[in-house]
């Protein structure tokens, strides 16, 4: 990204958005080969008892 030191806040935001958009077009993320959340660690329920209540 270009040097944004001497740009105003609005111009800086526009420059950042443009750069982000350009990068997304050049290097798109590849699609997942697995279902979302399927690789999360599964958590067992804690033992239920008097102390839990």
mmCIF entry with sequence, helices, sheets and N, C-alpha, C, O atoms, coordinates in Angstrom:
data_MODEL
# 
_entry.id   MODEL 
# 
_entity.id                         1 
_entity.type                       polymer 
_entity.pdbx_number_of_molecules   1 
# 
_entity_poly.entity_id                      1 
_entity_poly.type                           'polypeptide(L)' 
_entity_poly.nstd_linkage                   no 
_entity_poly.nstd_monomer                   no 
_entity_poly.pdbx_seq_one_letter_code       
;(UNK)(UNK)(UNK)(UNK)(UNK)(UNK)(UNK)(UNK)(UNK)(UNK)(UNK)(UNK)(UNK)(UNK)(UNK)(UNK)
(UNK)(UNK)(UNK)(UNK)(UNK)(UNK)(UNK)(UNK)(UNK)(UNK)(UNK)(UNK)(UNK)(UNK)(UNK)(UNK)
(UNK)(UNK)(UNK)(UNK)(UNK)(UNK)(UNK)(UNK)(UNK)(UNK)(UNK)(UNK)(UNK)(UNK)(UNK)(UNK)
(UNK)(UNK)(UNK)(UNK)(UNK)
;
_entity_poly.pdbx_seq_one_letter_code_can   XXXXXXXXXXXXXXXXXXXXXXXXXXXXXXXXXXXXXXXXXXXXXXXXXXXXX 
_entity_poly.pdbx_strand_id                 A 
# 
loop_
_entity_poly_seq.entity_id 
_entity_poly_seq.num 
_entity_poly_seq.mon_id 
_entity_poly_seq.hetero 
1 1  UNK n 
1 2  UNK n 
1 3  UNK n 
1 4  UNK n 
1 5  UNK n 
1 6  UNK n 
1 7  UNK n 
1 8  UNK n 
1 9  UNK n 
1 10 UNK n 
1 11 UNK n 
1 12 UNK n 
1 13 UNK n 
1 14 UNK n 
1 15 UNK n 
1 16 UNK n 
1 17 UNK n 
1 18 UNK n 
1 19 UNK n 
1 20 UNK n 
1 21 UNK n 
1 22 UNK n 
1 23 UNK n 
1 24 UNK n 
1 25 UNK n 
1 26 UNK n 
1 27 UNK n 
1 28 UNK n 
1 29 UNK n 
1 30 UNK n 
1 31 UNK n 
1 32 UNK n 
1 33 UNK n 
1 34 UNK n 
1 35 UNK n 
1 36 UNK n 
1 37 UNK n 
1 38 UNK n 
1 39 UNK n 
1 40 UNK n 
1 41 UNK n 
1 42 UNK n 
1 43 UNK n 
1 44 UNK n 
1 45 UNK n 
1 46 UNK n 
1 47 UNK n 
1 48 UNK n 
1 49 UNK n 
1 50 UNK n 
1 51 UNK n 
1 52 UNK n 
1 53 UNK n 
# 
_struct_asym.id          A 
_struct_asym.entity_id   1 
# 
loop_
_struct_conf.conf_type_id 
_struct_conf.id 
_struct_conf.pdbx_PDB_helix_id 
_struct_conf.beg_label_comp_id 
_struct_conf.beg_label_asym_id 
_struct_conf.beg_label_seq_id 
_struct_conf.pdbx_beg_PDB_ins_code 
_struct_conf.end_label_comp_id 
_struct_conf.end_label_asym_id 
_struct_conf.end_label_seq_id 
_struct_conf.pdbx_end_PDB_ins_code 
_struct_conf.beg_auth_comp_id 
_struct_conf.beg_auth_asym_id 
_struct_conf.beg_auth_seq_id 
_struct_conf.end_auth_comp_id 
_struct_conf.end_auth_asym_id 
_struct_conf.end_auth_seq_id 
_struct_conf.pdbx_PDB_helix_class 
_struct_conf.details 
_struct_conf.pdbx_PDB_helix_length 
HELX_P HELX_P1 AA1 UNK A 9  ? UNK A 26 ? UNK A 9  UNK A 26 1 ? 18 
HELX_P HELX_P2 AA2 UNK A 50 ? UNK A 52 ? UNK A 50 UNK A 52 5 ? 3  
# 
_struct_conf_type.id          HELX_P 
_struct_conf_type.criteria    ? 
_struct_conf_type.reference   ? 
# 
loop_
_atom_site.group_PDB 
_atom_site.id 
_atom_site.type_symbol 
_atom_site.label_atom_id 
_atom_site.label_alt_id 
_atom_site.label_comp_id 
_atom_site.label_asym_id 
_atom_site.label_entity_id 
_atom_site.label_seq_id 
_atom_site.pdbx_PDB_ins_code 
_atom_site.Cartn_x 
_atom_site.Cartn_y 
_atom_site.Cartn_z 
_atom_site.occupancy 
_atom_site.B_iso_or_equiv 
_atom_site.pdbx_formal_charge 
_atom_site.auth_seq_id 
_atom_site.auth_comp_id 
_atom_site.auth_asym_id 
_atom_site.auth_atom_id 
_atom_site.pdbx_PDB_model_num 
ATOM 1   N N  . UNK A 1 1  ? 0.836   -1.178  0.000  1.00 0.00 ? 1  UNK A N  1 
ATOM 2   C CA . UNK A 1 1  ? 0.000   0.000   0.000  1.00 0.00 ? 1  UNK A CA 1 
ATOM 3   C C  . UNK A 1 1  ? 0.881   1.241   0.000  1.00 0.00 ? 1  UNK A C  1 
ATOM 4   O O  . UNK A 1 1  ? 1.968   1.241   0.576  1.00 0.00 ? 1  UNK A O  1 
ATOM 5   N N  . UNK A 1 2  ? 0.401   2.306   -0.654 1.00 0.00 ? 2  UNK A N  1 
ATOM 6   C CA . UNK A 1 2  ? 1.168   3.537   -0.749 1.00 0.00 ? 2  UNK A CA 1 
ATOM 7   C C  . UNK A 1 2  ? 1.304   4.200   0.617  1.00 0.00 ? 2  UNK A C  1 
ATOM 8   O O  . UNK A 1 2  ? 0.579   3.869   1.555  1.00 0.00 ? 2  UNK A O  1 
ATOM 9   N N  . UNK A 1 3  ? 2.252   5.149   0.718  1.00 0.00 ? 3  UNK A N  1 
ATOM 10  C CA . UNK A 1 3  ? 2.441   5.881   1.969  1.00 0.00 ? 3  UNK A CA 1 
ATOM 11  C C  . UNK A 1 3  ? 1.229   6.786   2.206  1.00 0.00 ? 3  UNK A C  1 
ATOM 12  O O  . UNK A 1 3  ? 0.891   7.611   1.358  1.00 0.00 ? 3  UNK A O  1 
ATOM 13  N N  . UNK A 1 4  ? 0.582   6.628   3.352  1.00 0.00 ? 4  UNK A N  1 
ATOM 14  C CA . UNK A 1 4  ? -0.654  7.376   3.622  1.00 0.00 ? 4  UNK A CA 1 
ATOM 15  C C  . UNK A 1 4  ? -0.454  8.440   4.694  1.00 0.00 ? 4  UNK A C  1 
ATOM 16  O O  . UNK A 1 4  ? -1.423  8.967   5.240  1.00 0.00 ? 4  UNK A O  1 
ATOM 17  N N  . UNK A 1 5  ? 0.814   8.757   4.995  1.00 0.00 ? 5  UNK A N  1 
ATOM 18  C CA . UNK A 1 5  ? 1.098   9.692   6.081  1.00 0.00 ? 5  UNK A CA 1 
ATOM 19  C C  . UNK A 1 5  ? 0.497   11.082  5.835  1.00 0.00 ? 5  UNK A C  1 
ATOM 20  O O  . UNK A 1 5  ? -0.015  11.711  6.761  1.00 0.00 ? 5  UNK A O  1 
ATOM 21  N N  . UNK A 1 6  ? 0.560   11.552  4.600  1.00 0.00 ? 6  UNK A N  1 
ATOM 22  C CA . UNK A 1 6  ? 0.084   12.906  4.331  1.00 0.00 ? 6  UNK A CA 1 
ATOM 23  C C  . UNK A 1 6  ? -1.330  12.954  3.744  1.00 0.00 ? 6  UNK A C  1 
ATOM 24  O O  . UNK A 1 6  ? -1.724  13.962  3.158  1.00 0.00 ? 6  UNK A O  1 
ATOM 25  N N  . UNK A 1 7  ? -2.100  11.858  3.903  1.00 0.00 ? 7  UNK A N  1 
ATOM 26  C CA . UNK A 1 7  ? -3.483  11.853  3.450  1.00 0.00 ? 7  UNK A CA 1 
ATOM 27  C C  . UNK A 1 7  ? -4.406  12.147  4.629  1.00 0.00 ? 7  UNK A C  1 
ATOM 28  O O  . UNK A 1 7  ? -4.051  11.918  5.786  1.00 0.00 ? 7  UNK A O  1 
ATOM 29  N N  . UNK A 1 8  ? -5.601  12.661  4.315  1.00 0.00 ? 8  UNK A N  1 
ATOM 30  C CA . UNK A 1 8  ? -6.580  12.884  5.380  1.00 0.00 ? 8  UNK A CA 1 
ATOM 31  C C  . UNK A 1 8  ? -7.195  11.535  5.765  1.00 0.00 ? 8  UNK A C  1 
ATOM 32  O O  . UNK A 1 8  ? -6.973  10.522  5.103  1.00 0.00 ? 8  UNK A O  1 
ATOM 33  N N  . UNK A 1 9  ? -7.965  11.549  6.841  1.00 0.00 ? 9  UNK A N  1 
ATOM 34  C CA . UNK A 1 9  ? -8.552  10.303  7.347  1.00 0.00 ? 9  UNK A CA 1 
ATOM 35  C C  . UNK A 1 9  ? -9.447  9.649   6.300  1.00 0.00 ? 9  UNK A C  1 
ATOM 36  O O  . UNK A 1 9  ? -9.358  8.443   6.073  1.00 0.00 ? 9  UNK A O  1 
ATOM 37  N N  . UNK A 1 10 ? -10.314 10.444  5.658  1.00 0.00 ? 10 UNK A N  1 
ATOM 38  C CA . UNK A 1 10 ? -11.244 9.908   4.652  1.00 0.00 ? 10 UNK A CA 1 
ATOM 39  C C  . UNK A 1 10 ? -10.486 9.338   3.453  1.00 0.00 ? 10 UNK A C  1 
ATOM 40  O O  . UNK A 1 10 ? -10.821 8.266   2.948  1.00 0.00 ? 10 UNK A O  1 
ATOM 41  N N  . UNK A 1 11 ? -9.473  10.059  3.008  1.00 0.00 ? 11 UNK A N  1 
ATOM 42  C CA . UNK A 1 11 ? -8.680  9.570   1.874  1.00 0.00 ? 11 UNK A CA 1 
ATOM 43  C C  . UNK A 1 11 ? -7.953  8.286   2.232  1.00 0.00 ? 11 UNK A C  1 
ATOM 44  O O  . UNK A 1 11 ? -7.821  7.379   1.410  1.00 0.00 ? 11 UNK A O  1 
ATOM 45  N N  . UNK A 1 12 ? -7.479  8.222   3.483  1.00 0.00 ? 12 UNK A N  1 
ATOM 46  C CA . UNK A 1 12 ? -6.790  7.025   3.942  1.00 0.00 ? 12 UNK A CA 1 
ATOM 47  C C  . UNK A 1 12 ? -7.727  5.826   3.935  1.00 0.00 ? 12 UNK A C  1 
ATOM 48  O O  . UNK A 1 12 ? -7.343  4.735   3.513  1.00 0.00 ? 12 UNK A O  1 
ATOM 49  N N  . UNK A 1 13 ? -8.969  6.029   4.406  1.00 0.00 ? 13 UNK A N  1 
ATOM 50  C CA . UNK A 1 13 ? -9.954  4.950   4.406  1.00 0.00 ? 13 UNK A CA 1 
ATOM 51  C C  . UNK A 1 13 ? -10.235 4.474   2.979  1.00 0.00 ? 13 UNK A C  1 
ATOM 52  O O  . UNK A 1 13 ? -10.315 3.273   2.723  1.00 0.00 ? 13 UNK A O  1 
ATOM 53  N N  . UNK A 1 14 ? -10.384 5.422   2.059  1.00 0.00 ? 14 UNK A N  1 
ATOM 54  C CA . UNK A 1 14 ? -10.645 5.064   0.663  1.00 0.00 ? 14 UNK A CA 1 
ATOM 55  C C  . UNK A 1 14 ? -9.481  4.265   0.077  1.00 0.00 ? 14 UNK A C  1 
ATOM 56  O O  . UNK A 1 14 ? -9.688  3.282   -0.635 1.00 0.00 ? 14 UNK A O  1 
ATOM 57  N N  . UNK A 1 15 ? -8.258  4.695   0.381  1.00 0.00 ? 15 UNK A N  1 
ATOM 58  C CA . UNK A 1 15 ? -7.072  4.010   -0.133 1.00 0.00 ? 15 UNK A CA 1 
ATOM 59  C C  . UNK A 1 15 ? -6.998  2.584   0.411  1.00 0.00 ? 15 UNK A C  1 
ATOM 60  O O  . UNK A 1 15 ? -6.696  1.641   -0.322 1.00 0.00 ? 15 UNK A O  1 
ATOM 61  N N  . UNK A 1 16 ? -7.279  2.442   1.716  1.00 0.00 ? 16 UNK A N  1 
ATOM 62  C CA . UNK A 1 16 ? -7.224  1.109   2.328  1.00 0.00 ? 16 UNK A CA 1 
ATOM 63  C C  . UNK A 1 16 ? -8.271  0.183   1.725  1.00 0.00 ? 16 UNK A C  1 
ATOM 64  O O  . UNK A 1 16 ? -7.981  -0.970  1.408  1.00 0.00 ? 16 UNK A O  1 
ATOM 65  N N  . UNK A 1 17 ? -9.493  0.696   1.568  1.00 0.00 ? 17 UNK A N  1 
ATOM 66  C CA . UNK A 1 17 ? -10.565 -0.123  0.992  1.00 0.00 ? 17 UNK A CA 1 
ATOM 67  C C  . UNK A 1 17 ? -10.226 -0.561  -0.418 1.00 0.00 ? 17 UNK A C  1 
ATOM 68  O O  . UNK A 1 17 ? -10.432 -1.717  -0.788 1.00 0.00 ? 17 UNK A O  1 
ATOM 69  N N  . UNK A 1 18 ? -9.699  0.380   -1.208 1.00 0.00 ? 18 UNK A N  1 
ATOM 70  C CA . UNK A 1 18 ? -9.341  0.057   -2.589 1.00 0.00 ? 18 UNK A CA 1 
ATOM 71  C C  . UNK A 1 18 ? -8.274  -1.029  -2.639 1.00 0.00 ? 18 UNK A C  1 
ATOM 72  O O  . UNK A 1 18 ? -8.355  -1.954  -3.448 1.00 0.00 ? 18 UNK A O  1 
ATOM 73  N N  . UNK A 1 19 ? -7.273  -0.911  -1.768 1.00 0.00 ? 19 UNK A N  1 
ATOM 74  C CA . UNK A 1 19 ? -6.198  -1.899  -1.729 1.00 0.00 ? 19 UNK A CA 1 
ATOM 75  C C  . UNK A 1 19 ? -6.722  -3.263  -1.329 1.00 0.00 ? 19 UNK A C  1 
ATOM 76  O O  . UNK A 1 19 ? -6.339  -4.285  -1.897 1.00 0.00 ? 19 UNK A O  1 
ATOM 77  N N  . UNK A 1 20 ? -7.627  -3.263  -0.315 1.00 0.00 ? 20 UNK A N  1 
ATOM 78  C CA . UNK A 1 20 ? -8.198  -4.524  0.160  1.00 0.00 ? 20 UNK A CA 1 
ATOM 79  C C  . UNK A 1 20 ? -8.999  -5.198  -0.944 1.00 0.00 ? 20 UNK A C  1 
ATOM 80  O O  . UNK A 1 20 ? -8.912  -6.411  -1.139 1.00 0.00 ? 20 UNK A O  1 
ATOM 81  N N  . UNK A 1 21 ? -9.777  -4.403  -1.660 1.00 0.00 ? 21 UNK A N  1 
ATOM 82  C CA . UNK A 1 21 ? -10.608 -4.931  -2.739 1.00 0.00 ? 21 UNK A CA 1 
ATOM 83  C C  . UNK A 1 21 ? -9.738  -5.513  -3.859 1.00 0.00 ? 21 UNK A C  1 
ATOM 84  O O  . UNK A 1 21 ? -10.030 -6.575  -4.408 1.00 0.00 ? 21 UNK A O  1 
ATOM 85  N N  . UNK A 1 22 ? -8.663  -4.785  -4.180 1.00 0.00 ? 22 UNK A N  1 
ATOM 86  C CA . UNK A 1 22 ? -7.751  -5.224  -5.228 1.00 0.00 ? 22 UNK A CA 1 
ATOM 87  C C  . UNK A 1 22 ? -7.084  -6.545  -4.845 1.00 0.00 ? 22 UNK A C  1 
ATOM 88  O O  . UNK A 1 22 ? -6.963  -7.452  -5.668 1.00 0.00 ? 22 UNK A O  1 
ATOM 89  N N  . UNK A 1 23 ? -6.647  -6.642  -3.564 1.00 0.00 ? 23 UNK A N  1 
ATOM 90  C CA . UNK A 1 23 ? -5.985  -7.854  -3.101 1.00 0.00 ? 23 UNK A CA 1 
ATOM 91  C C  . UNK A 1 23 ? -6.934  -9.045  -3.131 1.00 0.00 ? 23 UNK A C  1 
ATOM 92  O O  . UNK A 1 23 ? -6.533  -10.157 -3.474 1.00 0.00 ? 23 UNK A O  1 
ATOM 93  N N  . UNK A 1 24 ? -8.197  -8.806  -2.770 1.00 0.00 ? 24 UNK A N  1 
ATOM 94  C CA . UNK A 1 24 ? -9.191  -9.884  -2.771 1.00 0.00 ? 24 UNK A CA 1 
ATOM 95  C C  . UNK A 1 24 ? -9.412  -10.404 -4.193 1.00 0.00 ? 24 UNK A C  1 
ATOM 96  O O  . UNK A 1 24 ? -9.591  -11.605 -4.396 1.00 0.00 ? 24 UNK A O  1 
ATOM 97  N N  . UNK A 1 25 ? -9.399  -9.499  -5.174 1.00 0.00 ? 25 UNK A N  1 
ATOM 98  C CA . UNK A 1 25 ? -9.581  -9.904  -6.567 1.00 0.00 ? 25 UNK A CA 1 
ATOM 99  C C  . UNK A 1 25 ? -8.375  -10.690 -7.087 1.00 0.00 ? 25 UNK A C  1 
ATOM 100 O O  . UNK A 1 25 ? -8.524  -11.633 -7.865 1.00 0.00 ? 25 UNK A O  1 
ATOM 101 N N  . UNK A 1 26 ? -7.178  -10.288 -6.646 1.00 0.00 ? 26 UNK A N  1 
ATOM 102 C CA . UNK A 1 26 ? -5.957  -10.948 -7.128 1.00 0.00 ? 26 UNK A CA 1 
ATOM 103 C C  . UNK A 1 26 ? -5.744  -12.324 -6.501 1.00 0.00 ? 26 UNK A C  1 
ATOM 104 O O  . UNK A 1 26 ? -5.353  -13.275 -7.179 1.00 0.00 ? 26 UNK A O  1 
ATOM 105 N N  . UNK A 1 27 ? -6.010  -12.416 -5.187 1.00 0.00 ? 27 UNK A N  1 
ATOM 106 C CA . UNK A 1 27 ? -5.748  -13.678 -4.489 1.00 0.00 ? 27 UNK A CA 1 
ATOM 107 C C  . UNK A 1 27 ? -6.982  -14.138 -3.727 1.00 0.00 ? 27 UNK A C  1 
ATOM 108 O O  . UNK A 1 27 ? -7.036  -14.000 -2.505 1.00 0.00 ? 27 UNK A O  1 
ATOM 109 N N  . UNK A 1 28 ? -7.971  -14.680 -4.424 1.00 0.00 ? 28 UNK A N  1 
ATOM 110 C CA . UNK A 1 28 ? -9.175  -15.132 -3.714 1.00 0.00 ? 28 UNK A CA 1 
ATOM 111 C C  . UNK A 1 28 ? -8.890  -16.362 -2.855 1.00 0.00 ? 28 UNK A C  1 
ATOM 112 O O  . UNK A 1 28 ? -8.015  -17.165 -3.180 1.00 0.00 ? 28 UNK A O  1 
ATOM 113 N N  . UNK A 1 29 ? -9.627  -16.503 -1.765 1.00 0.00 ? 29 UNK A N  1 
ATOM 114 C CA . UNK A 1 29 ? -9.467  -17.664 -0.896 1.00 0.00 ? 29 UNK A CA 1 
ATOM 115 C C  . UNK A 1 29 ? -10.104 -18.878 -1.562 1.00 0.00 ? 29 UNK A C  1 
ATOM 116 O O  . UNK A 1 29 ? -11.161 -18.774 -2.184 1.00 0.00 ? 29 UNK A O  1 
ATOM 117 N N  . UNK A 1 30 ? -9.454  -20.019 -1.425 1.00 0.00 ? 30 UNK A N  1 
ATOM 118 C CA . UNK A 1 30 ? -10.035 -21.219 -2.034 1.00 0.00 ? 30 UNK A CA 1 
ATOM 119 C C  . UNK A 1 30 ? -11.163 -21.748 -1.154 1.00 0.00 ? 30 UNK A C  1 
ATOM 120 O O  . UNK A 1 30 ? -11.176 -21.517 0.055  1.00 0.00 ? 30 UNK A O  1 
ATOM 121 N N  . UNK A 1 31 ? -12.090 -22.444 -1.755 1.00 0.00 ? 31 UNK A N  1 
ATOM 122 C CA . UNK A 1 31 ? -13.231 -22.986 -1.023 1.00 0.00 ? 31 UNK A CA 1 
ATOM 123 C C  . UNK A 1 31 ? -12.779 -24.059 -0.056 1.00 0.00 ? 31 UNK A C  1 
ATOM 124 O O  . UNK A 1 31 ? -11.774 -24.730 -0.290 1.00 0.00 ? 31 UNK A O  1 
ATOM 125 N N  . UNK A 1 32 ? -13.516 -24.223 1.029  1.00 0.00 ? 32 UNK A N  1 
ATOM 126 C CA . UNK A 1 32 ? -13.173 -25.249 2.017  1.00 0.00 ? 32 UNK A CA 1 
ATOM 127 C C  . UNK A 1 32 ? -13.459 -26.642 1.476  1.00 0.00 ? 32 UNK A C  1 
ATOM 128 O O  . UNK A 1 32 ? -14.355 -26.843 0.656  1.00 0.00 ? 32 UNK A O  1 
ATOM 129 N N  . UNK A 1 33 ? -12.674 -27.593 1.959  1.00 0.00 ? 33 UNK A N  1 
ATOM 130 C CA . UNK A 1 33 ? -12.909 -28.987 1.574  1.00 0.00 ? 33 UNK A CA 1 
ATOM 131 C C  . UNK A 1 33 ? -13.643 -29.733 2.674  1.00 0.00 ? 33 UNK A C  1 
ATOM 132 O O  . UNK A 1 33 ? -13.879 -30.936 2.559  1.00 0.00 ? 33 UNK A O  1 
ATOM 133 N N  . UNK A 1 34 ? -14.003 -29.032 3.733  1.00 0.00 ? 34 UNK A N  1 
ATOM 134 C CA . UNK A 1 34 ? -14.679 -29.670 4.869  1.00 0.00 ? 34 UNK A CA 1 
ATOM 135 C C  . UNK A 1 34 ? -15.783 -28.750 5.367  1.00 0.00 ? 34 UNK A C  1 
ATOM 136 O O  . UNK A 1 34 ? -15.764 -27.549 5.100  1.00 0.00 ? 34 UNK A O  1 
ATOM 137 N N  . UNK A 1 35 ? -16.730 -29.307 6.079  1.00 0.00 ? 35 UNK A N  1 
ATOM 138 C CA . UNK A 1 35 ? -17.856 -28.525 6.580  1.00 0.00 ? 35 UNK A CA 1 
ATOM 139 C C  . UNK A 1 35 ? -17.398 -27.557 7.659  1.00 0.00 ? 35 UNK A C  1 
ATOM 140 O O  . UNK A 1 35 ? -16.491 -27.861 8.434  1.00 0.00 ? 35 UNK A O  1 
ATOM 141 N N  . UNK A 1 36 ? -18.021 -26.405 7.702  1.00 0.00 ? 36 UNK A N  1 
ATOM 142 C CA . UNK A 1 36 ? -17.680 -25.413 8.718  1.00 0.00 ? 36 UNK A CA 1 
ATOM 143 C C  . UNK A 1 36 ? -17.942 -25.974 10.105 1.00 0.00 ? 36 UNK A C  1 
ATOM 144 O O  . UNK A 1 36 ? -19.014 -26.523 10.361 1.00 0.00 ? 36 UNK A O  1 
ATOM 145 N N  . UNK A 1 37 ? -16.980 -25.843 10.993 1.00 0.00 ? 37 UNK A N  1 
ATOM 146 C CA . UNK A 1 37 ? -17.165 -26.287 12.363 1.00 0.00 ? 37 UNK A CA 1 
ATOM 147 C C  . UNK A 1 37 ? -16.927 -27.770 12.580 1.00 0.00 ? 37 UNK A C  1 
ATOM 148 O O  . UNK A 1 37 ? -16.961 -28.237 13.719 1.00 0.00 ? 37 UNK A O  1 
ATOM 149 N N  . UNK A 1 38 ? -16.690 -28.511 11.525 1.00 0.00 ? 38 UNK A N  1 
ATOM 150 C CA . UNK A 1 38 ? -16.528 -29.958 11.689 1.00 0.00 ? 38 UNK A CA 1 
ATOM 151 C C  . UNK A 1 38 ? -15.191 -30.307 12.340 1.00 0.00 ? 38 UNK A C  1 
ATOM 152 O O  . UNK A 1 38 ? -15.037 -31.391 12.903 1.00 0.00 ? 38 UNK A O  1 
ATOM 153 N N  . UNK A 1 39 ? -14.226 -29.391 12.264 1.00 0.00 ? 39 UNK A N  1 
ATOM 154 C CA . UNK A 1 39 ? -12.913 -29.675 12.832 1.00 0.00 ? 39 UNK A CA 1 
ATOM 155 C C  . UNK A 1 39 ? -12.729 -29.083 14.222 1.00 0.00 ? 39 UNK A C  1 
ATOM 156 O O  . UNK A 1 39 ? -11.630 -29.123 14.776 1.00 0.00 ? 39 UNK A O  1 
ATOM 157 N N  . UNK A 1 40 ? -13.800 -28.532 14.786 1.00 0.00 ? 40 UNK A N  1 
ATOM 158 C CA . UNK A 1 40 ? -13.716 -28.011 16.153 1.00 0.00 ? 40 UNK A CA 1 
ATOM 159 C C  . UNK A 1 40 ? -13.608 -29.176 17.130 1.00 0.00 ? 40 UNK A C  1 
ATOM 160 O O  . UNK A 1 40 ? -14.141 -30.258 16.881 1.00 0.00 ? 40 UNK A O  1 
ATOM 161 N N  . UNK A 1 41 ? -12.913 -28.946 18.243 1.00 0.00 ? 41 UNK A N  1 
ATOM 162 C CA . UNK A 1 41 ? -12.802 -30.002 19.245 1.00 0.00 ? 41 UNK A CA 1 
ATOM 163 C C  . UNK A 1 41 ? -14.135 -30.158 19.933 1.00 0.00 ? 41 UNK A C  1 
ATOM 164 O O  . UNK A 1 41 ? -14.749 -29.174 20.345 1.00 0.00 ? 41 UNK A O  1 
ATOM 165 N N  . UNK A 1 42 ? -14.584 -31.381 20.058 1.00 0.00 ? 42 UNK A N  1 
ATOM 166 C CA . UNK A 1 42 ? -15.868 -31.655 20.698 1.00 0.00 ? 42 UNK A CA 1 
ATOM 167 C C  . UNK A 1 42 ? -15.675 -31.665 22.211 1.00 0.00 ? 42 UNK A C  1 
ATOM 168 O O  . UNK A 1 42 ? -14.704 -32.236 22.709 1.00 0.00 ? 42 UNK A O  1 
ATOM 169 N N  . UNK A 1 43 ? -16.583 -31.043 22.937 1.00 0.00 ? 43 UNK A N  1 
ATOM 170 C CA . UNK A 1 43 ? -16.483 -30.963 24.392 1.00 0.00 ? 43 UNK A CA 1 
ATOM 171 C C  . UNK A 1 43 ? -17.569 -31.820 25.008 1.00 0.00 ? 43 UNK A C  1 
ATOM 172 O O  . UNK A 1 43 ? -18.751 -31.660 24.704 1.00 0.00 ? 43 UNK A O  1 
ATOM 173 N N  . UNK A 1 44 ? -17.162 -32.727 25.872 1.00 0.00 ? 44 UNK A N  1 
ATOM 174 C CA . UNK A 1 44 ? -18.144 -33.580 26.547 1.00 0.00 ? 44 UNK A CA 1 
ATOM 175 C C  . UNK A 1 44 ? -18.833 -32.775 27.637 1.00 0.00 ? 44 UNK A C  1 
ATOM 176 O O  . UNK A 1 44 ? -18.245 -31.855 28.205 1.00 0.00 ? 44 UNK A O  1 
ATOM 177 N N  . UNK A 1 45 ? -20.074 -33.122 27.926 1.00 0.00 ? 45 UNK A N  1 
ATOM 178 C CA . UNK A 1 45 ? -20.804 -32.469 29.002 1.00 0.00 ? 45 UNK A CA 1 
ATOM 179 C C  . UNK A 1 45 ? -20.157 -32.834 30.335 1.00 0.00 ? 45 UNK A C  1 
ATOM 180 O O  . UNK A 1 45 ? -19.748 -33.978 30.537 1.00 0.00 ? 45 UNK A O  1 
ATOM 181 N N  . UNK A 1 46 ? -20.065 -31.871 31.235 1.00 0.00 ? 46 UNK A N  1 
ATOM 182 C CA . UNK A 1 46 ? -19.513 -32.160 32.562 1.00 0.00 ? 46 UNK A CA 1 
ATOM 183 C C  . UNK A 1 46 ? -20.502 -33.012 33.330 1.00 0.00 ? 46 UNK A C  1 
ATOM 184 O O  . UNK A 1 46 ? -21.699 -33.013 33.043 1.00 0.00 ? 46 UNK A O  1 
ATOM 185 N N  . UNK A 1 47 ? -19.990 -33.735 34.306 1.00 0.00 ? 47 UNK A N  1 
ATOM 186 C CA . UNK A 1 47 ? -20.867 -34.590 35.102 1.00 0.00 ? 47 UNK A CA 1 
ATOM 187 C C  . UNK A 1 47 ? -21.925 -33.721 35.797 1.00 0.00 ? 47 UNK A C  1 
ATOM 188 O O  . UNK A 1 47 ? -21.605 -32.724 36.444 1.00 0.00 ? 47 UNK A O  1 
ATOM 189 N N  . UNK A 1 48 ? -23.156 -34.118 35.651 1.00 0.00 ? 48 UNK A N  1 
ATOM 190 C CA . UNK A 1 48 ? -24.229 -33.354 36.272 1.00 0.00 ? 48 UNK A CA 1 
ATOM 191 C C  . UNK A 1 48 ? -24.459 -33.879 37.686 1.00 0.00 ? 48 UNK A C  1 
ATOM 192 O O  . UNK A 1 48 ? -24.487 -35.092 37.894 1.00 0.00 ? 48 UNK A O  1 
ATOM 193 N N  . UNK A 1 49 ? -24.616 -33.025 38.617 1.00 0.00 ? 49 UNK A N  1 
ATOM 194 C CA . UNK A 1 49 ? -24.822 -33.449 39.988 1.00 0.00 ? 49 UNK A CA 1 
ATOM 195 C C  . UNK A 1 49 ? -25.257 -32.296 40.856 1.00 0.00 ? 49 UNK A C  1 
ATOM 196 O O  . UNK A 1 49 ? -25.601 -31.226 40.354 1.00 0.00 ? 49 UNK A O  1 
ATOM 197 N N  . UNK A 1 50 ? -25.243 -32.508 42.158 1.00 0.00 ? 50 UNK A N  1 
ATOM 198 C CA . UNK A 1 50 ? -25.702 -31.504 43.133 1.00 0.00 ? 50 UNK A CA 1 
ATOM 199 C C  . UNK A 1 50 ? -24.870 -30.224 43.006 1.00 0.00 ? 50 UNK A C  1 
ATOM 200 O O  . UNK A 1 50 ? -25.408 -29.117 43.036 1.00 0.00 ? 50 UNK A O  1 
ATOM 201 N N  . UNK A 1 51 ? -23.558 -30.391 42.865 1.00 0.00 ? 51 UNK A N  1 
ATOM 202 C CA . UNK A 1 51 ? -22.665 -29.229 42.830 1.00 0.00 ? 51 UNK A CA 1 
ATOM 203 C C  . UNK A 1 51 ? -22.921 -28.371 41.602 1.00 0.00 ? 51 UNK A C  1 
ATOM 204 O O  . UNK A 1 51 ? -22.687 -27.163 41.628 1.00 0.00 ? 51 UNK A O  1 
ATOM 205 N N  . UNK A 1 52 ? -23.396 -28.981 40.538 1.00 0.00 ? 52 UNK A N  1 
ATOM 206 C CA . UNK A 1 52 ? -23.610 -28.244 39.291 1.00 0.00 ? 52 UNK A CA 1 
ATOM 207 C C  . UNK A 1 52 ? -24.795 -27.278 39.436 1.00 0.00 ? 52 UNK A C  1 
ATOM 208 O O  . UNK A 1 52 ? -24.842 -26.230 38.793 1.00 0.00 ? 52 UNK A O  1 
ATOM 209 N N  . UNK A 1 53 ? -25.745 -27.658 40.294 1.00 0.00 ? 53 UNK A N  1 
ATOM 210 C CA . UNK A 1 53 ? -26.954 -26.827 40.406 1.00 0.00 ? 53 UNK A CA 1 
ATOM 211 C C  . UNK A 1 53 ? -26.733 -25.694 41.315 1.00 0.00 ? 53 UNK A C  1 
ATOM 212 O O  . UNK A 1 53 ? -27.639 -24.890 41.531 1.00 0.00 ? 53 UNK A O  1 
# 
